């Protein structure tokens, strides 16, 4: 079971409280986790990744085991601790400004 932590506004949009638990068949990658998340919560499609390109939105970051995976390819295999549910995959809404 993969644990996903979403920012508050995406939890509200998806109608979930706390972490989202997902079954991800096969290899656990950034892409496979996001595919499973969007399949379970279709309302999130386009909020984390662009509809047309599938690329991460500019102000969204991904973390796993205290590592920033935001700039890694979407096929990057997540650490074993995430795949076993020991550690969560974290989606963060970044902020910008001065």
C-alpha positions as CSV (number, residue, x, y, z in Angstrom):
1,X,0.0,0.0,0.0
2,X,1.4,3.4,-1.1
3,X,0.8,6.3,1.2
4,X,0.3,9.7,-0.5
5,X,0.3,13.0,1.4
6,X,-1.5,15.8,-0.4
7,X,-1.6,19.5,0.3
8,X,-4.8,20.7,2.0
9,X,-6.4,22.2,-1.1
10,X,-6.0,19.0,-3.0
11,X,-7.4,16.9,-0.1
12,X,-10.4,19.2,0.0
13,X,-10.9,18.9,-3.8
14,X,-10.6,15.1,-3.7
15,X,-12.8,14.9,-0.6
16,X,-10.3,13.0,1.5
17,X,-8.9,13.5,5.0
18,X,-5.4,12.6,5.9
19,X,-3.2,10.4,3.7
20,X,-4.5,8.6,0.6
21,X,-3.6,4.9,0.4
22,X,-3.2,3.4,-3.0
23,X,-2.5,0.0,-4.5
24,X,0.0,0.5,-7.2
25,X,0.6,-2.5,-9.4
26,X,4.0,-3.2,-10.8
27,X,7.0,-0.9,-10.4
28,X,6.4,2.0,-8.0
29,X,7.4,5.2,-9.9
30,X,6.4,8.8,-9.7
31,X,4.2,8.3,-12.7
32,X,2.6,5.1,-11.5
33,X,1.7,6.6,-8.2
34,X,0.2,9.7,-9.9
35,X,-1.7,7.5,-12.4
36,X,-3.2,5.5,-9.5
37,X,-4.0,8.7,-7.6
38,X,-5.8,10.3,-10.6
39,X,-7.6,7.0,-11.3
40,X,-9.0,6.9,-7.8
41,X,-9.7,10.6,-7.6
42,X,-10.4,11.8,-11.1
43,X,-11.1,15.3,-9.9
44,X,-7.3,15.7,-9.4
45,X,-6.5,15.2,-13.1
46,X,-4.8,18.3,-14.3
47,X,-4.1,19.7,-10.9
48,X,-0.8,18.0,-10.3
49,X,0.2,17.2,-13.9
50,X,-0.7,19.1,-17.1
51,X,-3.5,17.3,-19.0
52,X,-1.8,17.5,-22.4
53,X,1.8,16.9,-21.6
54,X,1.6,14.9,-18.4
55,X,4.4,17.1,-16.9
56,X,4.4,18.2,-13.3
57,X,2.8,21.6,-12.8
58,X,5.3,24.4,-12.1
59,X,4.3,25.0,-8.5
60,X,4.0,21.3,-7.4
61,X,6.9,19.4,-5.8
62,X,7.3,15.7,-5.0
63,X,9.2,14.3,-2.1
64,X,10.0,10.8,-0.9
65,X,12.3,9.8,2.0
66,X,13.4,13.5,2.5
67,X,14.5,13.7,-1.2
68,X,13.1,16.2,-3.7
69,X,12.1,14.2,-6.7
70,X,10.4,17.1,-8.5
71,X,13.0,17.4,-11.3
72,X,13.5,13.6,-11.8
73,X,11.9,11.9,-14.8
74,X,8.4,10.6,-14.1
75,X,9.7,7.0,-14.5
76,X,12.0,7.3,-11.5
77,X,11.5,4.4,-9.2
78,X,10.6,5.5,-5.7
79,X,12.6,4.3,-2.7
80,X,11.7,0.9,-1.2
81,X,10.4,2.5,2.0
82,X,7.7,4.3,-0.1
83,X,6.9,1.1,-2.0
84,X,6.3,-0.8,1.2
85,X,4.3,2.1,2.8
86,X,6.9,2.7,5.5
87,X,7.3,6.3,4.2
88,X,4.8,8.5,2.3
89,X,5.1,10.0,-1.2
90,X,4.5,13.7,-0.6
91,X,3.0,16.2,-3.0
92,X,3.6,19.8,-2.0
93,X,2.1,23.0,-3.4
94,X,5.2,25.3,-3.7
95,X,5.0,29.0,-3.1
96,X,6.7,31.9,-4.9
97,X,6.8,35.6,-4.4
98,X,8.8,38.1,-2.6
